[in-house]
Amino acid sequence: MLPRIHGFDSGLFNEFRRLEQEMDQLFGAGFWPNTMRSIAKDNYPPINVGVTPEQVDLYLFAAGVNPEELDISINDNRLSIKGERHVERDDERNYFRKERYDGAFHKVVTLPDDVDADKVEAHYDNGVLHIVIQRRESSKPRQITVQ
């Protein structure tokens, strides 16, 4: 139950923040579906993975991340991406809503068995990390002609 609060002072916003945190705990990823709130912190940053016969394309949506601080590695067909996002905050401001993820993250993606760990390219542009991993030549489909 909310205590009786008079006026619009910082206490009111602190109570809203406390209530919001309790609702987030109660409903898991967030109360508001189909919004950024519905993405749990464990799922940051969002990632898309697509495959073609020639390559694996991975898109990691991480605006505000310094690409030079990303740690990207492949081991046993698992792609590991570690990084951190820093969001500047004004310590004198009382926030009653904060939706931007702040902190360290670690994503691990299992890759197909036929990827070539020696043929990997990574590009960061406009907050999107695009990683292209080529497949081995021996695993690519080839056309056989009948003579």
C-alpha positions in Angstrom: 0.0 0.0 0.0 1.4 3.4 -0.9 1.8 5.8 2.0 0.0 9.1 1.9 2.2 11.6 0.0 1.5 15.3 -0.2 2.6 17.4 -3.2 4.8 16.4 -6.1 8.2 16.1 -4.4 10.9 13.5 -5.0 9.2 11.2 -2.6 6.3 10.7 -5.0 8.7 9.7 -7.8 10.6 7.4 -5.4 7.4 5.6 -4.6 6.5 5.2 -8.3 10.0 3.7 -8.9 9.5 1.3 -6.0 6.1 0.3 -7.3 7.5 -0.2 -10.8 10.3 -2.4 -9.4 7.9 -4.5 -7.5 5.7 -4.9 -10.6 8.8 -5.9 -12.7 9.6 -8.6 -10.1 6.0 -9.8 -10.1 5.6 -10.0 -13.9 9.2 -11.0 -14.8 10.4 -9.2 -17.9 8.0 -6.3 -17.5 4.4 -5.4 -17.2 4.2 -3.6 -20.5 4.2 -6.1 -23.4 5.5 -5.4 -26.9 7.8 -2.6 -25.7 11.4 -2.3 -24.8 10.3 -3.0 -21.2 9.4 -6.5 -22.3 13.0 -7.4 -23.0 14.6 -8.9 -19.8 18.0 -7.7 -18.9 19.4 -11.2 -19.6 18.3 -10.8 -23.2 20.3 -7.6 -23.9 21.5 -6.9 -26.5 18.9 -8.4 -28.9 20.5 -10.6 -31.6 19.5 -11.9 -35.0 21.2 -14.9 -36.6 20.7 -16.0 -40.2 22.3 -18.6 -42.4 22.9 -19.2 -46.1 24.8 -22.0 -47.8 27.8 -19.6 -47.9 27.9 -17.9 -44.5 26.3 -17.2 -41.1 25.2 -13.6 -40.5 24.8 -12.4 -36.9 23.4 -8.9 -36.0 23.8 -7.7 -32.5 21.8 -4.5 -31.7 23.9 -2.6 -29.2 23.7 1.1 -29.6 26.0 3.0 -27.2 28.6 0.2 -27.0 32.2 1.1 -27.7 33.1 -1.4 -30.5 36.8 -1.3 -29.4 35.9 -2.8 -26.0 34.0 -5.8 -27.4 35.5 -9.2 -26.8 34.5 -11.5 -29.6 35.8 -15.1 -29.9 34.9 -18.5 -31.4 35.7 -21.7 -29.6 34.2 -25.2 -30.3 31.6 -23.7 -32.7 30.4 -21.2 -30.1 30.6 -17.5 -30.8 31.1 -15.5 -27.6 30.5 -11.7 -27.4 31.3 -9.8 -24.3 30.9 -6.1 -23.8 29.6 -3.3 -21.6 27.3 -0.4 -22.2 27.7 2.8 -20.1 24.8 5.1 -19.7 25.6 8.5 -18.1 23.2 9.4 -15.3 22.8 12.6 -13.3 23.1 11.5 -9.7 21.2 14.5 -8.5 18.1 13.5 -10.5 15.5 11.2 -9.2 14.5 8.9 -11.9 11.0 7.4 -11.9 11.6 5.4 -15.1 14.8 3.9 -16.6 14.5 1.6 -19.6 18.0 1.8 -21.1 20.2 -1.1 -20.3 23.4 -0.3 -18.5 26.1 -2.7 -17.6 28.0 -5.7 -18.8 26.6 -8.4 -21.1 27.7 -11.8 -22.4 26.1 -13.5 -25.4 27.0 -17.0 -26.6 25.6 -18.4 -29.9 26.1 -22.0 -31.0 27.1 -22.0 -34.7 26.7 -24.7 -37.3 29.4 -27.4 -37.4 30.7 -26.3 -40.9 31.7 -22.7 -40.1 35.3 -21.7 -40.8 36.6 -19.9 -37.7 39.5 -18.5 -39.7 37.1 -16.6 -42.0 35.3 -14.1 -39.8 34.6 -10.4 -40.3 33.0 -8.0 -37.8 31.7 -4.5 -38.5 30.1 -2.0 -36.1 27.9 0.7 -37.7 25.1 2.8 -36.2 24.8 0.7 -33.1 24.7 -2.6 -35.0 27.5 -5.2 -34.8 27.4 -7.4 -38.0 29.5 -10.5 -37.8 29.9 -12.7 -41.0 31.3 -16.2 -40.6 32.1 -18.1 -43.8 31.3 -21.7 -44.1 34.0 -24.2 -45.2 34.3 -24.8 -48.9 34.0 -28.5 -48.5 30.5 -28.1 -46.9 29.1 -25.8 -49.6 26.7 -27.4 -52.1 28.3 -27.9 -55.5 26.7 -28.7 -58.8 27.7 -31.9 -60.5 27.2 -32.2 -64.2 26.5 -35.4 -66.0 28.7 -36.0 -69.0 
